[in-house]
Each structure stands twice: as C-alpha cells, then as structure tokens.
Amino acid sequence: MTQSRDLSRPRNIWLLPLLLVGALFLIGCGDGGSTTPSSIGSGGGIADGISGKVTDYTGAPVVGALVKLLLVPVPGPAKAMAQEGQVYQDTTDQNGDYEFTELPAGLYRMEVDAPGQLPWGKDLDLREKGAVVQDAQLWPPTGQMAVFLSKATDLVAGDTDDGYWDIYLAHTGGGIEKLSNTPAGQNAGDSLSPVLSDSNRVIVFASLGQLVPEDQNDAVDVYRLDREMGTLTCLTADPDFHKGSYSIYDTRPFTSGSGQFTVFEWGETGNRRIFLHDAQTGEFTQVSVGLNEDGAPNGDCERPTISAFGRYIAFESDATNLVPDQDPDDNHRNIFVYDRLTGTTVRASLGPNSESP
C-alpha cells in the first residue's frame, strides 16, 4: 500500500455523525457484545521500562510536562473496556526528559499533558522485555485556521479550475491557500470532505483530481496533506482500492488529533467497509470486520470518526455480524466502536437494559 508520514475534529452536523462522536465516550454504557482477541492486557513479569523526551513543535524541551502510563485492563464486555488500569506518572525535568523503570509487562496508554499545549497520546506494547524510547512532540491549540470548500475561481490568483469544488485553507490573520492542486497547479476534478487536524498540521480530503503522479486512476481517492513536511499523499492509489465504482461522496475521511491515523469508508453500496491508515508505518487495517470466516460485514459500514489520540473508531452500520449475540433480523442501523489497542468491537447504540433501539 502507499506510504506517507504524521492531525481533526468534527465537520458534520447530522444526527448520526453526532451519535458517532458521542459513542467514543459511551463505550462503557451497556453490555452489547464485543469481539475480543486473546492474549492481551498484562502479560505478567516486569518490563525494562520506558524513557524519552518531550518537546514542543519547535524542538525545545517542555519542562514540567505530566507523563502518564495507563496499564490497559484485559478487555471483556463493553463495561470492562471502559475501566482504567493502574496509572504510573512522571514529570519532565529541565531537559524535557522522563523515565519509568520496572513496569509490569502489558499494554499501556501513554498520555502527555502540559500547559498551553494539546494533549498527546500513544498506545504502547510493553509485553516484551527491553528498554523502550518514546519521544513526544506537543503542539499548541492555535485555532487560527479553517478548511472549506468552494467553486469560486477568484479566491486565489491564477485559479482557472472552471468551477470544480476545491479545498481551501483560510488563516484568521488573513490569507487563503488552495490545497487541491495538481503538480501543474490546477485541479482536474471535484475535491470534497476536508478535515483539519487539531494542531493544524494535517488535512485529509477526498478528490477526483489526480493531484499526485501516483494517482493513476480516474476514480475518487483519499488524500493526506502534511503541512509541516510539505507532502501530499494519495492514500488509495493502490489498484486494490479500485475494483469497483465509487462516488466522491462515499469516502468521508477523518483524522486523529495528531494526524497519524486516517479513517475512511470504502467500497460499493452493499459492501462498504471502514479502513484505518497509519502514517508512521504506511499500513492499512480494515476496522469493520465480520465474525464470519471471510471477515466480510453483511451490511454497509459508513461515516467513521476517530478519537483524538487515535485509539477508538466509531462508525455506523446495518451489519448484524460485527459483534456476537446480535439478532440477525435486527433492521436498525447501529453505532459500533472499535478499540484499536485491544482489537475489540462493541455495539454502542443500546438501551439501558442492553436492548436494541
């Protein structure tokens, strides 16, 4: 699959997307069934430890940042997944350094908080012995930019796109940038669904415009723009993504707070699935996996959102084979939450007595 490197918050005001975001905070409500892999959580024994440095976006050390490690409990039903394990804390010194030693082996959630900076988080696997080095770079919550769509041709100089929908970045201090350009400087198709990361570093969107040389198809693709690196990557350039006919309205990309993870829906009607892209590894993961032998959901999976730290992915689906014990005759569209760290999926849209809505 196509690779890339290393941010977003809500854009849709319709009811179901709001429920999706709310589901990220409600996975502990009800016991709606879950899919659970084996051998996760604490593995027993002692890990060697973890250390690293916390810096700001300029590379300067952040003094006094609170670094927390949360031991992930062994998952079970939805309520158990919402519980927190044991917490270890340290504060960075004058060089921005922290260190933990002799930790219980297991899966951990690392979180870093500092005044005037956006929270930072990462999931760590410390089940094997060996010292781990994990640095963290923090970004300020600027709130000084916004992305938007327009067919106008007079927002930037020299724009001759002939009425295509384009992606623009507006600075509150003044100035507008056009983002959906080909190497020749113009777009050749509509671009939609932009999402800006929390730190204003990464923007993801869908486009028909063949904006990079790697995009050799005439279909819609998902793009990721890293403003710090100055790179525009077509995430879906691989021919394996183009074995059907898809609409530009059928991708709906969304990005995590740091911009490392991008989620999007993909597939023809009746076979739409949710995928996750990791910008650090270049790997793709299918999030919406059915319990049947081939792993195919028996219904469409759509409108994904991802939590700020990238652990939880919520989406809507009318599939009935994503979690056990769901009535195969259930004709409601449900909200599901996938835990990327534990590999579990739960149904979040349940009543107080775990009944279907």
Secondary structure, DSSP 8 states (H G I E B T S, - for coil): -------------SHHHHHHHHHTT-TTSS---EE--SS-S--SSEEEEEEEEEE-TTS-B-TT-EEEEEE-----SHHHHT----EEEEE--TTSEEEEEEEESEEEEEEEE-TTS--EEEEEEE-S-S-EE--EE-------EEEEEE--SSSSTT---TT--EEEEEETTS-EEE----TTSS-SS-EEEEEE-TTS-EEEEEESS--STT--SSS-EEEEEETTTTEEEETT-SGGG-SS---GGG---EE-TTSSEEEEEESSTT--EEEEEETTT--EEE----SSTT---SS-EEEEEE-TTS-EEEEEE--S-SSTT--TT--S-EEEEEETTTTEEEE----TTS---
